[in-house]
């Protein structure tokens, strides 16, 4: 009998866990053709998430959990889940029930038909603000046009991955991770399932605009050198424009004896060029920082406890 692991990264999800477990239990009790494992990864939660997971595990031996020593971030928590998952396939989902467990049987059917990566594509984004939706589309557009492989739009982490995909992802040990890009980079046979994303069943999202911006920068810098190319092209354009402008003023001065332009023009030009230089240095710094972090060879996460009685 094949084994299915449901991987659930958790950070301060105490209010959602009982609702999630009720739906997962109903699903597992109904789908008796598989062995089930629910693997919670507690990513340094500050509420009583871990206590609730312990209580659930004591009552249902299909539940296992990994407790990280601190908050390492969702991307690293997922890697911990990949390392400890024992199923023939792994379903990744959030704890807040925005990813409906009712979609898992459809994923399993496509997996049985031979697909390795069955991903859930959102037909809507719930109650997200207009600005957040626009920024998300802009990010995916930039990433798509700057990479050499397809980046799936409106697709999150909710998906089923075959064991071959999981073993491949486990080999990608970089510390600065953008897992959504990795899902696309590894390839394999993919199948799309469209669904309406629900609102959170309880609690509040841990993602704000600042954390989403950091994730966007992580995705772009991790999978493309386009920002470096952009800085290079911008530098060439400005250098050429400056050279042309210099020739114009030189000939005007020689031929017509024009006086040197005023102070505001000079200051504006200096500030503009200074801003461009700082932008280029910042882009270069992002890549250098990632090289620095990778050369330290630190573990991506640290485990405090792993409990599984299957």
C-alpha positions in Angstrom: 0.0 0.0 0.0 1.4 3.4 -1.0 2.1 6.0 1.7 1.1 9.6 1.5 2.8 12.3 3.6 0.9 15.6 4.2 3.5 18.2 5.1 2.3 21.2 7.1 4.8 24.0 8.0 3.5 25.9 11.1 4.3 29.2 12.6 1.9 30.5 15.2 -1.0 28.5 13.9 -2.5 27.5 17.2 -6.0 28.8 16.3 -6.1 26.9 13.0 -4.7 23.4 13.9 -7.9 21.8 15.4 -9.9 22.9 12.3 -7.2 21.5 10.0 -6.9 18.2 11.9 -10.6 17.7 11.8 -10.6 17.9 8.0 -7.5 15.8 7.6 -8.8 13.1 9.9 -12.0 12.9 7.9 -10.0 12.7 4.7 -7.7 10.0 6.0 -10.5 7.9 7.4 -12.4 8.0 4.1 -9.4 7.3 1.8 -8.4 3.9 3.2 -6.4 2.9 0.1 -3.3 4.7 1.4 -1.1 4.7 4.5 -1.1 8.3 5.8 1.4 10.4 7.6 0.8 14.0 8.7 4.1 15.7 9.2 3.9 19.1 11.1 7.0 21.2 11.1 6.9 23.7 13.9 9.0 26.7 12.8 9.8 28.2 16.1 6.2 29.2 17.0 5.8 31.6 19.9 2.2 30.5 20.8 1.1 27.1 21.9 1.3 25.5 18.4 3.8 22.9 19.6 1.6 21.9 22.5 -1.4 21.4 20.3 0.7 19.3 17.9 1.9 17.1 20.8 -1.6 16.6 21.9 -2.8 15.6 18.4 0.2 13.3 18.0 -0.6 11.5 21.3 -4.1 10.8 20.1 -3.4 9.9 16.4 -0.2 8.0 15.6 -0.5 9.0 12.0 0.8 12.4 13.1 4.5 13.1 13.3 6.2 16.4 14.0 9.6 18.1 13.6 10.3 21.0 16.0 12.9 23.4 14.8 15.2 25.1 17.3 14.0 28.6 16.2 12.2 30.3 13.4 14.1 29.6 10.2 11.4 30.7 7.8 8.9 28.7 5.8 11.3 27.9 2.9 13.7 26.2 5.3 10.9 24.5 7.3 9.7 22.9 4.0 13.2 21.5 3.4 13.1 20.0 6.9 9.8 18.4 6.0 11.3 17.0 2.8 14.2 15.5 4.8 11.8 13.7 7.3 8.9 12.8 5.1 8.6 9.1 4.5 5.8 8.9 2.0 5.9 7.8 -1.6 4.5 11.2 -2.4 4.3 14.4 -0.3 1.4 16.9 -0.2 2.5 20.4 0.9 -0.2 22.6 2.4 -0.7 25.5 4.8 -2.2 25.1 8.2 -4.8 27.9 7.8 -7.1 25.9 5.5 -6.7 28.3 2.7 -5.5 25.2 0.9 -8.5 22.8 1.0 -7.8 19.2 2.0 -10.8 18.2 -0.2 -8.5 18.7 -3.2 -6.1 16.0 -2.2 -8.1 13.1 -3.6 -8.0 14.8 -7.0 -4.2 15.3 -6.7 -3.8 11.6 -5.8 -5.8 10.6 -8.9 -3.5 12.6 -11.2 -0.4 11.2 -9.4 -1.7 7.6 -10.0 -2.0 8.5 -13.6 1.7 9.2 -13.8 2.2 12.9 -13.0 5.1 13.8 -10.7 4.1 17.3 -9.6 0.3 18.0 -9.3 0.0 21.7 -8.4 -3.0 23.7 -7.3 -3.5 27.0 -9.3 -5.6 29.7 -7.6 -8.5 31.0 -9.7 -8.9 33.8 -7.2 -6.8 35.2 -4.3 -9.5 35.5 -1.6 -9.8 38.9 0.1 -6.3 40.1 -0.8 -6.1 43.8 -1.5 -6.0 45.2 -5.0 -2.4 46.4 -4.4 -1.2 43.1 -3.2 -2.7 41.3 -6.3 -1.1 43.8 -8.7 2.3 43.5 -7.0 2.1 39.7 -7.1 1.3 39.8 -10.9 4.2 42.3 -11.4 6.6 40.0 -9.5 5.7 36.9 -11.6 5.9 38.9 -14.8 9.4 40.1 -13.9 10.6 36.6 -12.9 9.1 35.0 -15.9 10.8 37.3 -18.4 14.2 37.0 -16.7 14.5 33.3 -16.3 15.1 30.5 -18.8 12.3 28.3 -17.5 8.6 28.7 -16.9 7.5 30.3 -13.7 3.9 29.3 -12.8 1.6 32.2 -12.0 -0.9 32.1 -9.1 0.6 28.9 -7.9 1.8 28.6 -4.3 3.2 25.7 -2.3 0.0 23.7 -2.3 0.9 20.6 -4.4 1.6 16.9 -4.5 5.2 15.9 -5.3 6.3 12.4 -6.2 9.2 10.9 -4.2 11.5 11.5 -7.1 10.8 15.3 -6.9 11.3 15.2 -3.1 14.7 13.4 -3.4 15.8 16.0 -6.1 14.7 18.9 -3.9 16.6 17.5 -1.0 19.8 17.8 -3.0 19.3 21.5 -3.4 20.8 22.6 -0.1 21.3 26.4 -0.7 20.6 28.5 2.4 18.9 31.3 0.5 15.8 29.5 -0.9 12.9 30.3 -3.1 11.1 26.9 -3.2 8.4 28.0 -5.7 11.1 28.6 -8.2 12.8 25.2 -7.4 9.5 23.4 -8.1 9.6 24.8 -11.6 13.4 24.4 -12.0 13.5 20.6 -11.3 11.1 19.9 -14.1 9.3 16.5 -14.1 5.7 15.9 -15.4 3.4 18.5 -14.1 -0.4 18.7 -13.9 -2.6 21.7 -13.0 -5.7 21.7 -10.8 -7.6 24.9 -10.5 -9.3 25.9 -7.2 -10.8 28.8 -5.4 -8.5 29.8 -2.5 -10.3 30.1 0.8 -9.8 32.8 3.4 -8.0 31.9 6.6 -10.2 29.8 8.9 -8.6 31.5 12.0 -5.8 33.7 13.1 -3.9 36.3 11.0 -1.4 35.9 8.2 2.3 36.1 9.1 3.0 37.7 5.7 3.2 41.5 5.5 4.3 43.7 2.6 7.9 43.8 3.9 8.2 40.0 4.2 6.6 39.6 0.7 9.1 42.1 -0.7 12.0 40.1 0.8 10.5 36.9 -0.7 10.3 38.6 -4.1 13.9 39.8 -3.9 14.9 36.3 -2.9 13.1 34.8 -5.9 14.6 37.2 -8.4 18.1 37.1 -7.1 18.1 33.3 -6.6 17.0 32.4 -10.2 18.3 35.1 -12.5 21.2 37.5 -13.0 18.9 40.0 -14.8 19.3 42.7 -12.2 23.1 42.7 -12.8 22.4 42.9 -16.6 20.0 45.7 -16.0 22.5 47.7 -14.0 25.1 47.1 -16.7 22.8 48.3 -19.5 21.7 51.3 -17.4 25.3 52.2 -16.8 26.2 52.0 -20.5 23.1 54.1 -21.5 23.9 56.8 -18.9 27.6 56.9 -19.9 26.7 57.2 -23.5 24.2 60.0 -22.8 26.7 61.8 -20.6 29.3 61.6 -23.4 26.8 63.0 -26.0 25.8 65.8 -23.6 29.4 66.7 -23.0 30.0 67.0 -26.7 26.9 69.2 -27.0 28.1 71.6 -24.3 31.6 71.6 -25.6 30.6 72.6 -29.1 28.1 75.2 -27.8 30.8 76.8 -25.7 33.4 76.8 -28.6 31.0 78.1 -31.2 28.7 80.4 -29.3 30.6 81.1 -26.1 27.6 80.0 -23.9 28.1 80.2 -20.2 28.2 77.1 -18.0 24.7 76.0 -17.0 23.4 76.8 -13.6 23.7 75.2 -10.2 20.3 73.4 -10.1 21.1 71.4 -13.3 24.5 70.4 -11.9 23.0 69.2 -8.6 20.2 67.3 -10.3 22.7 65.5 -12.5 24.9 64.6 -9.6 22.0 63.3 -7.5 20.7 61.2 -10.4 24.1 59.7 -11.1 24.6 59.0 -7.4 21.2 57.3 -7.2 22.1 55.1 -10.2 25.4 54.2 -8.6 23.8 53.3 -5.3 21.2 51.1 -7.1 24.0 49.2 -9.0 26.0 48.8 -5.8 22.8 47.5 -4.0 22.1 45.0 -6.7 25.7 43.8 -6.6 25.6 43.6 -2.9 22.6 41.3 -2.9 24.5 38.7 -5.0 27.7 39.1 -2.9 25.7 38.6 0.3 24.3 35.3 -1.1 27.8 34.2 -2.0 28.9 35.0 1.5 26.0 33.1 3.1 26.6 30.0 0.9 30.3 29.8 1.6 29.7 29.5 5.3 28.2 26.1 4.7 25.9 26.4 7.8 23.0 23.9 8.1 19.8 25.2 6.6 17.9 24.4 9.8 18.5 22.9 13.2 16.2 20.3 14.8 15.3 20.4 18.4 13.0 17.3 18.4 11.5 14.8 16.0 8.7 12.6 17.1 7.1 9.8 15.0 5.7 6.6 16.2 4.6 5.0 13.0 
